[in-house]
Amino acid sequence: MPLYFLAIIPPEEISMRIKSLKLEIAEKYEAKHALKLPAHITLQIPFKIPETEEGKLIDSLKSFAENQKSFPLNLKDFGRFGQKVIFINN
């Protein structure tokens, strides 16, 4: 079964700033793992569903997203999960 995860991708300007920070961290601390995924806010950790259910998932997400308003998010400080995941707190 394919692996999925749900995330919010920030606007391009913020994504580029985060990418710059990730490149700096990768260079200074040899933390190349951070470069594998784009900057994102995880809504649902990775999960598996049958590929035949992907259309239903997409339809449900589109329906949900249509009714959502934008919201501010202030980021500060850093945190981590284990040895490989560094994140910016809000």
N, C-alpha and C positions, 0 to 999 in steps of 0.2 A: 504494500500500500504506500502511496506517496506521503511524504512528510510535509505538513503545512504549519505555518505559524502566522498569527495576526499581529500587525504592528502599524503604528502611525509613522509615516515618513515626514520629517519636518520640511519646511520650505527650503528651497535651494540655497539661499543665503546662509541659513543656519547649518544645513548639511555640509556646505563647503568649509565653514569654520570648524565644525566637528572633525571633518576629514583631515584638516590641517593639524589639529591637535592629535588625532590618531597617528598620523605620520610621524609627528615629533616623538610620541611615546614609543612607537615601533622602532625608531632609530636609536633613541637613548637607552631603551630597556630591552631591546630585541623581542618585543611583543608583537610579532607579525599577525597573530591570531585576530587582533582587533581590526585588521584591514579586510577581513573576509566578508563582512556584512556592511550594508550601508548604515548610516546613522538612523536610529529608529527608537520608538518607544514600544516595547512589547506589551501587547494586550492579552495575548494567549500564547503560552509557551508551545513549543512544537508538539504536534499531535498528528495522528494518522487517521485517515478515513479512506474508504474505497474510492478509487478514481471515478466511479460511476456516480458518486455523491457530490463531486466537485461543483457541478452546475447548481445544485440546491444551495450549497455553501455560498457561492458567488451571488446568487439571487437574494439570499437572506442578508448578506452583508450590504448589498446595494440598497435594499429596502431599509435596513437599519441606518445606513449612512445618509440617506436622503433626508432623514428627520433630525439630524444632528447639527448643532450650531458650532461655530468655531469657539475656542476658549483660549484664554491666556495660560501660559505655563512658564513659570520662573524656575530657572535652573541654577543650582549652586552646589558647591562641594562635590566630592567624589566618594564613591563607595566601590565595593567589589564583591564578587561571588567567587569564592575559591581562588585559584591561582590565575585563571584565564580571563575573567570578565571584570572589566572596569566600567563603571557607569557614572553618570552625572545625576546627582540627587535633585529633587525638586522640593 
